[in-house]
Amino acid sequence: MRVVACDHHSWTLVTNDRALRNVCKDRGIRLRWGLGLMVDLVHAEVLSEARALKIAAAIQRTNPTHITARLIDRFRARLREP
């Protein structure tokens, strides 16, 4: 259903689900990873960098297999990009 709505309204789908991302890629639907959305919010000054890092750390604690220390390091670097 999310795919249909995003396709119909030209919305961006925010998901970390790889299978769903593949479907969206096949349909030309714009995508954002969950952490990528937080980068956007920090750059837009809607969310502080400290809060984004705190949220990312909480996500990592619940899903350390997919949200690795290396991924958090890349996330931290992207937060600081202009």
Backbone atoms as SQL, in Angstrom:
CREATE TABLE atoms (id INTEGER PRIMARY KEY, chain TEXT, resi INTEGER, resn TEXT, atom TEXT, x REAL, y REAL, z REAL);
INSERT INTO atoms VALUES
  (1, 'A', 1, 'MET', 'N', 0.817, -1.190, 0.000),
  (2, 'A', 1, 'MET', 'CA', 0.000, 0.000, 0.000),
  (3, 'A', 1, 'MET', 'C', 0.865, 1.260, 0.000),
  (4, 'A', 2, 'ARG', 'N', 1.972, 1.243, 0.780),
  (5, 'A', 2, 'ARG', 'CA', 2.849, 2.410, 0.820),
  (6, 'A', 2, 'ARG', 'C', 3.414, 2.714, -0.559),
  (7, 'A', 3, 'VAL', 'N', 3.758, 1.657, -1.278),
  (8, 'A', 3, 'VAL', 'CA', 4.336, 1.829, -2.606),
  (9, 'A', 3, 'VAL', 'C', 3.321, 2.489, -3.539),
  (10, 'A', 4, 'VAL', 'N', 2.089, 2.048, -3.473),
  (11, 'A', 4, 'VAL', 'CA', 1.038, 2.601, -4.330),
  (12, 'A', 4, 'VAL', 'C', 0.840, 4.084, -4.016),
  (13, 'A', 5, 'ALA', 'N', 0.767, 4.429, -2.743),
  (14, 'A', 5, 'ALA', 'CA', 0.572, 5.829, -2.360),
  (15, 'A', 5, 'ALA', 'C', 1.745, 6.687, -2.801),
  (16, 'A', 6, 'CYS', 'N', 2.967, 6.205, -2.594),
  (17, 'A', 6, 'CYS', 'CA', 4.147, 6.972, -3.006),
  (18, 'A', 6, 'CYS', 'C', 4.188, 7.143, -4.516),
  (19, 'A', 7, 'ASP', 'N', 3.834, 6.107, -5.225),
  (20, 'A', 7, 'ASP', 'CA', 3.818, 6.166, -6.680),
  (21, 'A', 7, 'ASP', 'C', 2.755, 7.161, -7.160),
  (22, 'A', 8, 'HIS', 'N', 1.573, 7.069, -6.603),
  (23, 'A', 8, 'HIS', 'CA', 0.447, 7.915, -7.008),
  (24, 'A', 8, 'HIS', 'C', 0.700, 9.400, -6.712),
  (25, 'A', 9, 'HIS', 'N', 1.289, 9.690, -5.555),
  (26, 'A', 9, 'HIS', 'CA', 1.465, 11.078, -5.117),
  (27, 'A', 9, 'HIS', 'C', 2.882, 11.620, -5.369),
  (28, 'A', 10, 'SER', 'N', 3.731, 10.804, -5.972),
  (29, 'A', 10, 'SER', 'CA', 5.146, 11.183, -6.198),
  (30, 'A', 10, 'SER', 'C', 5.855, 11.500, -4.890),
  (31, 'A', 11, 'TRP', 'N', 5.537, 10.720, -3.849),
  (32, 'A', 11, 'TRP', 'CA', 6.177, 10.887, -2.553),
  (33, 'A', 11, 'TRP', 'C', 7.471, 10.086, -2.513),
  (34, 'A', 12, 'THR', 'N', 8.299, 10.401, -1.548),
  (35, 'A', 12, 'THR', 'CA', 9.510, 9.639, -1.266),
  (36, 'A', 12, 'THR', 'C', 9.188, 8.634, -0.170),
  (37, 'A', 13, 'LEU', 'N', 9.581, 7.391, -0.370),
  (38, 'A', 13, 'LEU', 'CA', 9.362, 6.356, 0.639),
  (39, 'A', 13, 'LEU', 'C', 10.590, 6.274, 1.537),
  (40, 'A', 14, 'VAL', 'N', 10.388, 6.356, 2.830),
  (41, 'A', 14, 'VAL', 'CA', 11.467, 6.214, 3.803),
  (42, 'A', 14, 'VAL', 'C', 11.352, 4.813, 4.397),
  (43, 'A', 15, 'THR', 'N', 12.359, 3.994, 4.106),
  (44, 'A', 15, 'THR', 'CA', 12.333, 2.619, 4.602),
  (45, 'A', 15, 'THR', 'C', 13.736, 2.036, 4.655),
  (46, 'A', 16, 'ASN', 'N', 13.921, 1.097, 5.550),
  (47, 'A', 16, 'ASN', 'CA', 15.165, 0.344, 5.635),
  (48, 'A', 16, 'ASN', 'C', 14.969, -1.081, 5.121),
  (49, 'A', 17, 'ASP', 'N', 13.784, -1.387, 4.655),
  (50, 'A', 17, 'ASP', 'CA', 13.450, -2.719, 4.159),
  (51, 'A', 17, 'ASP', 'C', 13.997, -2.901, 2.740),
  (52, 'A', 18, 'ARG', 'N', 14.978, -3.766, 2.585),
  (53, 'A', 18, 'ARG', 'CA', 15.643, -3.940, 1.285),
  (54, 'A', 18, 'ARG', 'C', 14.691, -4.449, 0.196),
  (55, 'A', 19, 'ALA', 'N', 13.832, -5.395, 0.525),
  (56, 'A', 19, 'ALA', 'CA', 12.905, -5.924, -0.480),
  (57, 'A', 19, 'ALA', 'C', 11.971, -4.824, -0.975),
  (58, 'A', 20, 'LEU', 'N', 11.461, -4.033, -0.059),
  (59, 'A', 20, 'LEU', 'CA', 10.577, -2.929, -0.419),
  (60, 'A', 20, 'LEU', 'C', 11.335, -1.887, -1.243),
  (61, 'A', 21, 'ARG', 'N', 12.582, -1.646, -0.884),
  (62, 'A', 21, 'ARG', 'CA', 13.408, -0.699, -1.647),
  (63, 'A', 21, 'ARG', 'C', 13.593, -1.185, -3.090),
  (64, 'A', 22, 'ASN', 'N', 13.786, -2.490, -3.260),
  (65, 'A', 22, 'ASN', 'CA', 13.952, -3.037, -4.610),
  (66, 'A', 22, 'ASN', 'C', 12.699, -2.836, -5.454),
  (67, 'A', 23, 'VAL', 'N', 11.532, -3.037, -4.857),
  (68, 'A', 23, 'VAL', 'CA', 10.267, -2.809, -5.565),
  (69, 'A', 23, 'VAL', 'C', 10.177, -1.348, -5.991),
  (70, 'A', 24, 'CYS', 'N', 10.526, -0.459, -5.082),
  (71, 'A', 24, 'CYS', 'CA', 10.453, 0.972, -5.384),
  (72, 'A', 24, 'CYS', 'C', 11.435, 1.363, -6.480),
  (73, 'A', 25, 'LYS', 'N', 12.628, 0.812, -6.425),
  (74, 'A', 25, 'LYS', 'CA', 13.622, 1.108, -7.467),
  (75, 'A', 25, 'LYS', 'C', 13.091, 0.685, -8.829),
  (76, 'A', 26, 'ASP', 'N', 12.471, -0.493, -8.885),
  (77, 'A', 26, 'ASP', 'CA', 11.912, -0.988, -10.142),
  (78, 'A', 26, 'ASP', 'C', 10.810, -0.066, -10.673),
  (79, 'A', 27, 'ARG', 'N', 10.099, 0.607, -9.781),
  (80, 'A', 27, 'ARG', 'CA', 8.996, 1.492, -10.171),
  (81, 'A', 27, 'ARG', 'C', 9.412, 2.958, -10.270),
  (82, 'A', 28, 'GLY', 'N', 10.672, 3.238, -9.991),
  (83, 'A', 28, 'GLY', 'CA', 11.161, 4.613, -10.083),
  (84, 'A', 28, 'GLY', 'C', 10.699, 5.514, -8.951),
  (85, 'A', 29, 'ILE', 'N', 10.386, 4.935, -7.808),
  (86, 'A', 29, 'ILE', 'CA', 9.935, 5.705, -6.647),
  (87, 'A', 29, 'ILE', 'C', 11.165, 6.161, -5.853),
  (88, 'A', 30, 'ARG', 'N', 11.172, 7.423, -5.495),
  (89, 'A', 30, 'ARG', 'CA', 12.291, 7.968, -4.704),
  (90, 'A', 30, 'ARG', 'C', 12.337, 7.308, -3.340),
  (91, 'A', 31, 'LEU', 'N', 13.567, 7.132, -2.842),
  (92, 'A', 31, 'LEU', 'CA', 13.781, 6.427, -1.576),
  (93, 'A', 31, 'LEU', 'C', 14.707, 7.191, -0.652),
  (94, 'A', 32, 'ARG', 'N', 14.514, 7.014, 0.634),
  (95, 'A', 32, 'ARG', 'CA', 15.435, 7.497, 1.661),
  (96, 'A', 32, 'ARG', 'C', 15.563, 6.410, 2.704),
  (97, 'A', 33, 'TRP', 'N', 16.774, 6.205, 3.164),
  (98, 'A', 33, 'TRP', 'CA', 16.996, 5.346, 4.324),
  (99, 'A', 33, 'TRP', 'C', 16.527, 6.119, 5.554),
  (100, 'A', 34, 'GLY', 'N', 16.197, 5.409, 6.616),
  (101, 'A', 34, 'GLY', 'CA', 15.734, 6.063, 7.848),
  (102, 'A', 34, 'GLY', 'C', 16.744, 7.042, 8.421),
  (103, 'A', 35, 'LEU', 'N', 18.009, 6.646, 8.472),
  (104, 'A', 35, 'LEU', 'CA', 19.030, 7.555, 8.987),
  (105, 'A', 35, 'LEU', 'C', 19.227, 8.737, 8.046),
  (106, 'A', 36, 'GLY', 'N', 19.047, 8.523, 6.767),
  (107, 'A', 36, 'GLY', 'CA', 19.166, 9.603, 5.789),
  (108, 'A', 36, 'GLY', 'C', 18.135, 10.693, 6.028),
  (109, 'A', 37, 'LEU', 'N', 16.952, 10.305, 6.445),
  (110, 'A', 37, 'LEU', 'CA', 15.917, 11.282, 6.758),
  (111, 'A', 37, 'LEU', 'C', 16.366, 12.163, 7.920),
  (112, 'A', 38, 'MET', 'N', 17.003, 11.556, 8.913),
  (113, 'A', 38, 'MET', 'CA', 17.489, 12.356, 10.039),
  (114, 'A', 38, 'MET', 'C', 18.593, 13.313, 9.602),
  (115, 'A', 39, 'VAL', 'N', 19.423, 12.912, 8.658),
  (116, 'A', 39, 'VAL', 'CA', 20.438, 13.818, 8.116),
  (117, 'A', 39, 'VAL', 'C', 19.741, 15.042, 7.513),
  (118, 'A', 40, 'ASP', 'N', 18.700, 14.801, 6.730),
  (119, 'A', 40, 'ASP', 'CA', 17.949, 15.898, 6.128),
  (120, 'A', 40, 'ASP', 'C', 17.385, 16.834, 7.199),
  (121, 'A', 41, 'LEU', 'N', 16.846, 16.256, 8.263),
  (122, 'A', 41, 'LEU', 'CA', 16.246, 17.063, 9.325),
  (123, 'A', 41, 'LEU', 'C', 17.288, 17.888, 10.070),
  (124, 'A', 42, 'VAL', 'N', 18.469, 17.315, 10.286),
  (125, 'A', 42, 'VAL', 'CA', 19.554, 18.068, 10.938),
  (126, 'A', 42, 'VAL', 'C', 19.998, 19.217, 10.033),
  (127, 'A', 43, 'HIS', 'N', 20.184, 18.925, 8.754),
  (128, 'A', 43, 'HIS', 'CA', 20.609, 19.981, 7.819),
  (129, 'A', 43, 'HIS', 'C', 19.561, 21.080, 7.686),
  (130, 'A', 44, 'ALA', 'N', 18.300, 20.728, 7.868),
  (131, 'A', 44, 'ALA', 'CA', 17.218, 21.723, 7.814),
  (132, 'A', 44, 'ALA', 'C', 17.021, 22.415, 9.166),
  (133, 'A', 45, 'GLU', 'N', 17.842, 22.044, 10.149),
  (134, 'A', 45, 'GLU', 'CA', 17.800, 22.599, 11.506),
  (135, 'A', 45, 'GLU', 'C', 16.470, 22.340, 12.212),
  (136, 'A', 46, 'VAL', 'N', 15.869, 21.206, 11.894),
  (137, 'A', 46, 'VAL', 'CA', 14.637, 20.776, 12.550),
  (138, 'A', 46, 'VAL', 'C', 14.971, 19.841, 13.713),
  (139, 'A', 47, 'LEU', 'N', 16.103, 19.164, 13.606),
  (140, 'A', 47, 'LEU', 'CA', 16.565, 18.190, 14.594),
  (141, 'A', 47, 'LEU', 'C', 18.019, 18.521, 14.898),
  (142, 'A', 48, 'SER', 'N', 18.397, 18.466, 16.167),
  (143, 'A', 48, 'SER', 'CA', 19.791, 18.757, 16.513),
  (144, 'A', 48, 'SER', 'C', 20.670, 17.545, 16.197),
  (145, 'A', 49, 'GLU', 'N', 21.927, 17.805, 15.953),
  (146, 'A', 49, 'GLU', 'CA', 22.873, 16.718, 15.696),
  (147, 'A', 49, 'GLU', 'C', 22.948, 15.784, 16.899),
  (148, 'A', 50, 'ALA', 'N', 22.973, 16.343, 18.093),
  (149, 'A', 50, 'ALA', 'CA', 23.053, 15.530, 19.313),
  (150, 'A', 50, 'ALA', 'C', 21.848, 14.602, 19.428),
  (151, 'A', 51, 'ARG', 'N', 20.666, 15.117, 19.146),
  (152, 'A', 51, 'ARG', 'CA', 19.438, 14.301, 19.227),
  (153, 'A', 51, 'ARG', 'C', 19.455, 13.212, 18.162),
  (154, 'A', 52, 'ALA', 'N', 19.887, 13.547, 16.956),
  (155, 'A', 52, 'ALA', 'CA', 19.966, 12.555, 15.878),
  (156, 'A', 52, 'ALA', 'C', 20.917, 11.430, 16.253),
  (157, 'A', 53, 'LEU', 'N', 22.056, 11.775, 16.845),
  (158, 'A', 53, 'LEU', 'CA', 23.020, 10.750, 17.256),
  (159, 'A', 53, 'LEU', 'C', 22.459, 9.882, 18.373),
  (160, 'A', 54, 'LYS', 'N', 21.711, 10.485, 19.267),
  (161, 'A', 54, 'LYS', 'CA', 21.079, 9.731, 20.360),
  (162, 'A', 54, 'LYS', 'C', 20.052, 8.736, 19.807),
  (163, 'A', 55, 'ILE', 'N', 19.262, 9.186, 18.856),
  (164, 'A', 55, 'ILE', 'CA', 18.262, 8.313, 18.224),
  (165, 'A', 55, 'ILE', 'C', 18.960, 7.184, 17.465),
  (166, 'A', 56, 'ALA', 'N', 20.007, 7.518, 16.717),
  (167, 'A', 56, 'ALA', 'CA', 20.746, 6.504, 15.957),
  (168, 'A', 56, 'ALA', 'C', 21.353, 5.458, 16.896),
  (169, 'A', 57, 'ALA', 'N', 21.868, 5.899, 18.029),
  (170, 'A', 57, 'ALA', 'CA', 22.438, 4.956, 19.002),
  (171, 'A', 57, 'ALA', 'C', 21.356, 4.023, 19.549),
  (172, 'A', 58, 'ALA', 'N', 20.169, 4.559, 19.791),
  (173, 'A', 58, 'ALA', 'CA', 19.060, 3.725, 20.275),
  (174, 'A', 58, 'ALA', 'C', 18.646, 2.717, 19.209),
  (175, 'A', 59, 'ILE', 'N', 18.606, 3.145, 17.957),
  (176, 'A', 59, 'ILE', 'CA', 18.272, 2.229, 16.866),
  (177, 'A', 59, 'ILE', 'C', 19.332, 1.137, 16.766),
  (178, 'A', 60, 'GLN', 'N', 20.591, 1.530, 16.905),
  (179, 'A', 60, 'GLN', 'CA', 21.684, 0.544, 16.821),
  (180, 'A', 60, 'GLN', 'C', 21.572, -0.498, 17.936),
  (181, 'A', 61, 'ARG', 'N', 21.213, -0.071, 19.131),
  (182, 'A', 61, 'ARG', 'CA', 21.075, -1.023, 20.247),
  (183, 'A', 61, 'ARG', 'C', 20.001, -2.074, 19.959),
  (184, 'A', 62, 'THR', 'N', 18.953, -1.678, 19.246),
  (185, 'A', 62, 'THR', 'CA', 17.879, -2.635, 18.946),
  (186, 'A', 62, 'THR', 'C', 18.159, -3.461, 17.702),
  (187, 'A', 63, 'ASN', 'N', 19.104, -3.006, 16.857),
  (188, 'A', 63, 'ASN', 'CA', 19.379, -3.699, 15.603),
  (189, 'A', 63, 'ASN', 'C', 20.873, -3.620, 15.258),
  (190, 'A', 64, 'PRO', 'N', 21.744, -4.178, 16.124),
  (191, 'A', 64, 'PRO', 'CA', 23.189, -4.053, 15.904),
  (192, 'A', 64, 'PRO', 'C', 23.698, -4.817, 14.681),
  (193, 'A', 65, 'THR', 'N', 22.945, -5.769, 14.200),
  (194, 'A', 65, 'THR', 'CA', 23.372, -6.529, 13.023),
  (195, 'A', 65, 'THR', 'C', 23.377, -5.648, 11.782),
  (196, 'A', 66, 'HIS', 'N', 22.366, -4.817, 11.634),
  (197, 'A', 66, 'HIS', 'CA', 22.243, -3.983, 10.440),
  (198, 'A', 66, 'HIS', 'C', 22.729, -2.549, 10.652),
  (199, 'A', 67, 'ILE', 'N', 22.616, -2.051, 11.854),
  (200, 'A', 67, 'ILE', 'CA', 23.077, -0.691, 12.159),
  (201, 'A', 67, 'ILE', 'C', 24.412, -0.838, 12.899),
  (202, 'A', 68, 'THR', 'N', 25.456, -0.956, 12.127),
  (203, 'A', 68, 'THR', 'CA', 26.786, -1.234, 12.669),
  (204, 'A', 68, 'THR', 'C', 27.481, 0.056, 13.121),
  (205, 'A', 69, 'ALA', 'N', 28.575, -0.118, 13.850),
  (206, 'A', 69, 'ALA', 'CA', 29.376, 1.038, 14.275),
  (207, 'A', 69, 'ALA', 'C', 29.885, 1.797, 13.054),
  (208, 'A', 70, 'ARG', 'N', 30.248, 1.079, 12.020),
  (209, 'A', 70, 'ARG', 'CA', 30.723, 1.723, 10.781),
  (210, 'A', 70, 'ARG', 'C', 29.621, 2.581, 10.156),
  (211, 'A', 71, 'LEU', 'N', 28.406, 2.074, 10.152),
  (212, 'A', 71, 'LEU', 'CA', 27.274, 2.832, 9.615),
  (213, 'A', 71, 'LEU', 'C', 27.030, 4.092, 10.451),
  (214, 'A', 72, 'ILE', 'N', 27.126, 3.968, 11.760),
  (215, 'A', 72, 'ILE', 'CA', 26.947, 5.123, 12.641),
  (216, 'A', 72, 'ILE', 'C', 28.051, 6.160, 12.385),
  (217, 'A', 73, 'ASP', 'N', 29.268, 5.696, 12.155),
  (218, 'A', 73, 'ASP', 'CA', 30.367, 6.615, 11.837),
  (219, 'A', 73, 'ASP', 'C', 30.081, 7.383, 10.540),
  (220, 'A', 74, 'ARG', 'N', 29.581, 6.688, 9.528),
  (221, 'A', 74, 'ARG', 'CA', 29.231, 7.348, 8.262),
  (222, 'A', 74, 'ARG', 'C', 28.081, 8.335, 8.473),
  (223, 'A', 75, 'PHE', 'N', 27.124, 7.939, 9.296),
  (224, 'A', 75, 'PHE', 'CA', 25.992, 8.807, 9.630),
  (225, 'A', 75, 'PHE', 'C', 26.500, 10.080, 10.310),
  (226, 'A', 76, 'ARG', 'N', 27.368, 9.915, 11.285),
  (227, 'A', 76, 'ARG', 'CA', 27.943, 11.057, 12.008),
  (228, 'A', 76, 'ARG', 'C', 28.647, 12.012, 11.027),
  (229, 'A', 77, 'ALA', 'N', 29.408, 11.462, 10.100),
  (230, 'A', 77, 'ALA', 'CA', 30.122, 12.285, 9.115),
  (231, 'A', 77, 'ALA', 'C', 29.132, 13.032, 8.221),
  (232, 'A', 78, 'ARG', 'N', 28.065, 12.374, 7.813),
  (233, 'A', 78, 'ARG', 'CA', 27.061, 13.019, 6.946),
  (234, 'A', 78, 'ARG', 'C', 26.337, 14.137, 7.685),
  (235, 'A', 79, 'LEU', 'N', 26.151, 13.981, 8.994),
  (236, 'A', 79, 'LEU', 'CA', 25.505, 15.034, 9.772),
  (237, 'A', 79, 'LEU', 'C', 26.324, 16.313, 9.736),
  (238, 'A', 80, 'ARG', 'N', 27.636, 16.174, 9.680),
  (239, 'A', 80, 'ARG', 'CA', 28.532, 17.331, 9.743),
  (240, 'A', 80, 'ARG', 'C', 28.831, 17.936, 8.378),
  (241, 'A', 81, 'GLU', 'N', 28.364, 17.297, 7.313),
  (242, 'A', 81, 'GLU', 'CA', 28.578, 17.850, 5.965),
  (243, 'A', 81, 'GLU', 'C', 27.753, 19.118, 5.808),
  (244, 'A', 82, 'PRO', 'N', 28.287, 20.077, 5.059),
  (245, 'A', 82, 'PRO', 'CA', 27.521, 21.327, 4.844),
  (246, 'A', 82, 'PRO', 'C', 26.302, 21.099, 3.969);
